[in-house]
Every structure is written in structure tokens, then in C-alpha cells.
Amino acid sequence: MHAHLKPLTATATGLALAVTLTGCGGTSTASDEKVVTVYSADGLKGEKGDGWYDRVFQDFEKETGIKVKYVEGGSGEMVQRAAREKSNTQADVLVTLPPFIQQADSKGLLQSYRPRGADRVDGADKSGDGKWTSVVNNYFGFVHNRKELKTPPTTWEELLDPKYRDKVQYSTPGVAGDGTAVVIKAMHDFGGREPAMEYLKKLQANNVGPSSSTSKLAPKVDKGEILVANGDVQMNFAQAKSMPNLAIWFPARQGGRPTTFALPYAAGLVEGAPHTANGRKLLDFMLAERAQRQVSEIGGGFPARNDVRATDANAVALARLMEGVDVFEPDWADIDKNLKTYIDAWKAATGS
């Protein structure tokens, strides 16, 4: 390691030895301490380098000199990957949508850390034991193509119309966070598991088929390849900047009101993280006031901190979008416990 160095004085040798020993003691070694690895659900990184992550990671590197290594996939996919690597942990920070952040916790993948500013995050948007904290608030939604559909759909039932054959697609429940959200919302709107599965079975006649990533569906809707897909408000609002035919909507039951639920991007420090100190710094940075103000302005999302009142044009448009939509709170403990049962019921109903 030191072969290329000039001969050392006695004092310097002592110092070099101390540094090496510290490296063995579990803190980052000199060669790798300027990096932090993030495993994240898709949606916060811009298609053209113009997303919230792009800005925050760039600012973070500029201020700390720590480079962010970024790995992206569906929420369930990221948790599965972190679980597989448990004996040789690669990730420092894990960001996923519920119920996958709870799943990561129950698999023992997260260590407790309360980032600075976490006291300003509402109780429902963080875990009581500090294992995870929301960094960007968000809501589940759908998108449709505003150009092709002269009268856009407003209800679940309308999607069963033959005109939507092979024109509807939603990401895979159990793999993608937003895909799992389709099952959660259907169970809420239809009043239970059985009626929800009955509906999703019927919808299968029009459904294009699986997709591990939700973010890949919006471009297909924008081009008119499909007409309706699932998504979430933050991601689709950000995508709509470069996809003019994209419109966000919230399905209602026939004769009912549109509904949604909060689907925050929740971040946790990975148990056994190779760069724990850097992971803590990044979590602090994401929850700092400046980054939180950029959530709506740049990311098209909602700040996780309740003391950050965004007033930019995006924040105003987002507030308008949510008007008249009923927001319900899922029983995340129940969903975490019974997720496999619900996913198996969905597979049985749809033949997936």
C-alpha cells in the first residue's frame, strides 16, 4: 500500500501505522472514505439529469467531497438485493416506498439513525425507533394520455371498457412500490381483498402485462403506446415536464370520490453499511431545509418536513391537483405482515 511513498521518518511511520490500524478498526479506509452508495426506488432521478437526486447529490459532493454511487430499481427489487448482500453489504442508504421500507426493517436491513431535521417529519412518515424517515412526501396516482383520450377516465370501472384492451399497464405488485400500491388502493376502494381481486381479474383482459419499473410506463403513455398506467404524483409530475401528453388522475369507484394515499420516499441507514458516517451525512443533507425546499421546485414532490412551506409554481400546481381527492391512511403494519398473502392473491386472480 505504501510502496510508492518516499522513506518515512520515525514519526511519520508511527502516523501511517495509526491510520492503517484505524482502518482495521471498522471505520472507512483512506482509499474508500469519499463515497456513499444509495440503493433507491426510481422516480427521484431526472430523465435528463434534472431531478431532485441529481441536484442534491451534486450539491452534497460539492460540499463534502463524498461521491454518491447510485443504484436504482423497483422498491421490492432494491430490498431483495440488499437482503442478498447481507453477508457482504454494499449499500449505505436505502430509499424505498412503503411497505418495502417496513419490509427492509423486518428483515433486519436497517440500523437506527435519526437525521437532523427528523423531528420536523410527521409521526406517520417515520418509524418510532429511527430506522427510517421520509425524505420526500408523495401520493399514489395514475396517468393517462390527454391527447388520445378526449374524455379521460375517472373511475376504475371505465378501465374495463374494451377500448382499453392492451392499452392499460401497471407495474408488478410485490416488485415495484407503485405496483403494490395498485393492490392497496383497490383493496381500500372496493372494500376488501376479495372484491379487489375480482376487479383486478377483470382488468387483466385489458392489461398489457408486467413491468418491474413504474417509471418506464409514463413514456409509453405519453407516446400513446398505452393510454393508462399507474405511477405516483412526484415522479409523473416531474416526467410531465418533458412528456406533454401525460395527465395525472386518481381513480374513484363508480359514484364515489377519487382516493389516494401517501406513498413517501423513505430512507434508512443500512445495517453494516460500509460507509456509515457518510450515509448519516447524506441523510442529514437530504432532510436539510435547502434540499427540502427543492423537493417541489426541482423534484415535483412534497417536502417531508412540516416546517418547510413550499410556495413555488410547482407547489401551487401540486396543491391544486390534490383538491377534492380523499387521502386515506393504509394500515402499514397489516400490509407488512400480510404482504405475501395479498401478492399471492393478486397472482392467483390475474394468473401472473
N, C-alpha and C positions, 0 to 999 in steps of 0.2 A: 504493500500500500504506500510505503514511504520511500520506495526505491529511487524515485526521481528527485527526492529532496536533496539539498546540499547538506554536508555534515552538520549535525546539530550540536549546539553547546549543551552542557550538562543540564542547565535549567530548562532549555527548550525541549530536551529529550523527556524530562520529567513531565512537562506540559503535554507533549504529544501522547505520552503514555496515559496520562489522566484522561485525555479526550477519548482515546481508544477504549479505556475501561468504562467510561460513562456510556459509550456506545453499546457495550455488552450489557449494561445495566437496564436496557429496555427503552431508553429514550432514542430518538432518531439519530442515526449516524450522520456524520457531516455530509456524506455523499447524497443522502436522500431526504434531508430535512426540509427542503424547499418545495415540497409537493403535497397535495392533498387530493385524494381520489373520491369522486362523488358518483354513486350509483343512483340514477333518478328515473322516475316515470317521465314520459315525454310530455311536451306542452310548454315548458318554460324557456326552451332554447328556440331562437328565431330561425325561420327557414333561411333567412339571408343574413344571419349574424346580428339580428336587430331585436333579439328577445331580452327578457329580464335577466336570464342567466348570463347572456353574452356581456351585458353591461356590468353586472355585479361581479362576475369572475375577473373581468378585465380590471375593474377598479380595485378588487381585492389583491390581484397580483401586483398592480402598480404600488399599492400602499404597503404590502407586506413582503413582496418578493417571492411569495409562495405561488407556485404554478398549480392550476386546477386541472387534474386529469378527469375527463368526463365520460361516463358510460351510461347509455340511455336504452330504455326498453319499456315494456308494459310493467305496471306495478307488481303483479304477481311474478312475472319473469325475473325482476330485479331481486325480489325476496328469495326466490328459489336459487338464484345464482349466489347470493350472499350465504345462504344456508349450505350450499355445496362446498363453498370455500372456507367453511368454519374452521377447519384444521390449519388452513393457511390463508388467513384473512387478507383480502386485497383492498376492500373499501374502507374509507374513513367515515364517510357520511352517507346515509341512505335517505332518499326522499321518495315517498310514495303516497298514493291516495288511500283513504280508508276503504275497506277494512284491512288492507295489507300492511299498514304500519302497525296495527294491533297484532296482526299475524306474525310480523317480524319480532315483535316484543315477546309473544308467547313462545316463539322458537328460540328465545334467548340470544337474539342477534343484536340487541341494543343495550348500551350502558347509559346510566343516568347522567344527564348534564342539563342544567337549566341555563340557556343562553341569556346574556344580558338583554333585558327588554322583554323576557318571557312573562314577567309579572303583568305586562300590558296586554297579554293574549288571553282572551276569554277562556274560562274553565273547560268548556266543551271542545275547545280547539287545541288542547294539550293534555298530556297524561298527568295524573296526580303525582306520579313518582319521578317525573322529569325524564322519562325515557324518550319522549318525542314532543315536539312543539310545531304547530303550523307556522309556515313561513309566508305562504300566500293563500288567502282565502279564495274560494271558488265555488261554483254551483254546477250541478249536473244539468245537461241540456241536450238538445238535438239540433241538427242543421237541416235546411232544405235548400234546393236550388230556386232562387227567387225569379229567375228568368224563364225557366221551363214551366214552372207551376204558376199558372195565372191565379188560381185560388189555392193558397198554401194550406196544408193540413193543420188542424188544431187538435184533433183527438187521436187516440190510439186506434179506435175503430176504423177511421178513414184509411189507415195504412194497410188494411186487409183488402181494399179495393183492387180488382185485377189490374188497374192501370199502374199499380206499383210493382207488378211482377218483375223480379230481378232488378228492381230499382231501389230496394231498401237494403242497408247493410249495417250491422252493429258489431263492434269488436267483441272478442270472445270472453264471456264471463269466466272468472277464475284465472285468466291470464292477464287481461287488461283491467285497470281500475274502473274505467268508464264502461267497460263491458259488464262488469259485475254490477255496476250502478243501474244498468237496464233491468236486471233481475230485482234489485232492491226497490226501485221505483214502481215496477209492475206489481210486486207483492203489496206495496203500500196502496197503490191506486185501485187495484182490483180486489183488495180486502183479503189477502192471504195467499199462501203458496199455491194451493190447487187452482183457483181461478186465474192466477197469474200464469201458471204453466199451460193452462188450457188456451189462453190468449196467445202465448209465445209459440205454441204448437201450430196454431192457425197462421200466425205471421210467417212461419217457416216457408209457406208456399211462395211468398214474395221475397224472402231473404236471399241475398247473393251468397252468403256463407261466411266462414270465419275470417278474422283478421286479428293478429296478435297486437297490432298497434292501432290506436284510435286516430292518431294524428295523420295517418296515411289516408283516412276516409274523406276528409274535407276537400282535398284537391280533386277527388273523383266526383264529389257533389258539385263543386264549382264548374267542372268541365261538362257536367250533365251525364256522365257515365252512369251514375246512380242519382236518385233525386232526394233521398233522405238517409241520414246516418246519425249515430249518436256522437256525442262529444262532451265538451264542458265549456262553460262560458268564457273562462280566461283564454284557453287555447284557441277556440273558434273566433273570439273577438280579435285576438292578435292575428290569426290567419286571414281574417276578412280584409285586413289592410291591403293584402296582395291578391285576394280572391273576391272580386266584386259581386259574384253571384251567390255568395254564402249568406244565409239569414238564419239567426238563432231562434228557436222556439221551444216551448215546453208542452209536451202532450198532456191533454186532460182526458178524463173519462167522458164519454158522451153525456152532455148535460151538466158536467161538473166544471170545476175551475182548474186551470193549469197548476201543476205542482212541481216542486224541485226540492233538493236538499243540499246542504253544504257538503262539498267534496274538496276539502283543503289539501294543499300540498304540505304534508307533514314530514319534518326532518328529524332524524335521530343520529346520535353518535354510535358508530358500530362497535360492538363488544370486541376487544382485542385488536382495535384499529392500529395499523402500523404507524400512523401519524396522528395520535390522539390530540396532541396540543394544537396541531394545525386544523384539525376537524373542529375543535372548540372555537378557534379564531374565526373560521368560516361561518359557523352557526351564529356567532355574535354579530358578524358583519351583515349576514342576511336579515337579521332582526333589528339592525340599527335603523334609526329614523330615516336616514338618506335612502337606503335601499328600499325601505317600506314605502316611501313616497313615490319611488319609481315603479312600484308594483302596477298601479293603474296607468300611469303616464307612459311607461315603456312596455309593460307586460300585458296590459289589458285585464288585470286581475284586481282583487280586492285586498287591501292591506290586512295583515294578520293582527297588527297592533290596534287596539281600540282607541289609542290616543292620537293616531295619525289620521287626520281628516283630509282625504284627497279631494281637490276641487278642480282638477284639470278636466279638459273636454272629455277624455275617456271615462273618467269617474262619473261625470254627469250622464253620459250615454249609457253607462252600465246601470246606474240607478234607474233610469227610465225603462230599460229592458226588463228589470225585475219587478216593475209596478204591476200589481194585480196577480202576481204569482204567489201561491201559498207555499211557504217553506216549512217542511216537516223535519223532525229530527229522528233519524233511524236509531234503533236500539243496537248500537255497535257491539256491545258485549254479546248479545244474542247472535248477531251476524258472525262475529269472530268464532263463537263456539260452534255454530251450525253451518258455517260457510260450505263445507264439503257436501253436506246434505242438500243444500239449496242448489249447488252447482250440479250435483248428480241428478237432481230432479229436473233441472234445465236440460241436461244431456239426454235424459230419458224422453222428455217431452219433444225435443227437437230432432232426436236421432243423431245428435252431433258426436 
